[in-house]
């Protein structure tokens, strides 16, 4: 039973990772080229929170209660974008420091005289 649940959770995770739009966007933001877009992508969290608030107002006005599930998904996506934006700041700083060190070491090696 535990093995079945474990296997099912692996398949669900791989499906979500490949086909859900927010996961695809977050995967693109985790690349070296995408790190610089981490902070601007945090603004999508505002949109998701706005949609969640609209959904809760609709539910309070008599809409079906299953819309709470969509509101929860919107809140979860907002949290994911905020956390990814904060993490991307640190990762981008680390990558730029490493690139600067590599550039300096290559310049120092190029400046050293060649002994024959």
Buried (B, 14 or more C-beta within 10 A) or exposed (E): EEEEEEEEEEEEEEEEEEEEEBBEBBEEBBEEEBBEBBBEBBEBBEEBBEBBEEBBEBBEEEEEEEBBEBBEBBBEBBEBBBEBBEBBEEBBEEBEEEEEEEEEEEEEEEEEEEEE
